[in-house]
Amino acid sequence: MSAPLAPGTGPIPVPAAAGALRETPWVAFGGALGAASRSGVASLLAGVGGGGGGLVATQAVNLAGAFALGLLLGTLEAIGPRPRLRAFLGIGVLGSFTTYSTLVAEARAIAEATSPGVALAFLLASVALGLAAFVAGGTLARRGRLGGGASSAGGRERRS
Amino acid sequence: MAGGDAMGWAAIAAGGAVGALLRWSLLRLASRFEPAVATLTANLIACGVLGAATAQASTASDAGAIGTALAAFLTIGLCGSLSTFSTLCGDLIRQLRSGPRAAGSPPWRPTSSGGPSPSRSALCWAADGPGPDRAPVPQSRLDARGTSRYTRAAFRSTAADPRDPGAAFQVNPNARIRRVERGSTRPARPSGASHRART
């Protein structure tokens, strides 16, 4: 069989060690920045919603981070590979800015306060919203690259 | 965050750096087979550590400033940074749009219908933009991997970085044009050629 033609369908090349070492400080610096930013957002939103500020803050950082990652990766597609920028912003800042463990901890608190079904629905809704935010970010980057919705009619015309 | 003291902020930042580096290391290790495994592993480890740290904190008495900073390092910094939600979303989108199932069902629900599920179609439409309708691809246009010509053209020349969850957006903008011209390219491979070459 020929080489894989779509991402995630075959052997994946291992990143060069030297390149990965060059990106490592950027990942660490971005991770520190992202974690501090997340904590700052949590502090700002601590009093929102009558004690539910932590939940609101987690949702806010996750959705904003997913949207920003989609936007970043859609932009990187246009401007070409930028390993350090991707390592710093994508893996470091945005990867640390968003959190899954806190989301799960809040789902556990919801399960204790209400029922496991509500907590499961909360988790599923959070992931669905995150997917939508990620796709929205990528779509926004793509539309900005193509000059708005001009591709809409073009795509359908070419097909018909 | 518990308090705005400098030690707490430094602990969170240090934990964030360590967590990001651990996640980055997992990503490099898992890039040999599937980068999504790294995200899954990082999230699972972070949830386990956070659960243990929370249980420990609930039983401990007053820990003092150092204990508070250590807890902030471990929970808010390390666990919060080791786990990630944005990369998880990117991985999920990439899995939903991966090639072999491009004309079929989502990865977790194999079917024999040959058509995309409504949810997957909506995601692809949103990610690709309003392009061609995602009608079921006839079996005659699929290769042995179940990959359609449209999918192969879309991903052929992008050289997507597999470590990158944004491979979901590594789509060749000229793919639709190539699809129109597909009749003039790619000569058919003689049957059994690859088998003879290996043996």
Interface residues (C-beta under 8 A of the other chain):
Chain A: M1 S2 P4 L5 A6 P7 G8 T9 I12 P13 V14 P15 A20 E23 T24 V27 A28 F29 G30 G31 A32 L33 G34 A35 A36 R38 S39 G40 A42 S43 N62 G65 A66 A68 L69 G70 L72 L73 G74 L76 E77 P81 R86 A87 G90 I91 G92 L94 G95 S96 F97 T98 T99 Y100 S101 T102 L103 V104 A105 V127 G130 L131 A132 A133 F134 V135 A136 G138 T139 A141 R142 R143 L146 G149 S151 S152 G155 R156 R158 R159
Chain B: M1 G4 W9 I12 A13 A14 G15 G16 A17 V18 G19 A20 L21 R23 W24 L27 R28 S31 R32 F33 E34 P35 A36 N43 A46 C47 V49 L50 G51 T54 I76 G77 C79 G80 S81 L82 S83 T84 F85 S86 T87 L88 C89 G90 L92 I93 R94 Q95 S98 G99 P100 A102 L123 A126 A127 G129 P130 G131 P132 D133 A144 R145 T147 T151 R152 A154 F155 R156 A160 D161 P162 R163 D164 P165 G166 A167 A168 F169 Q170 V171 P173 R176 I177 V180 S194
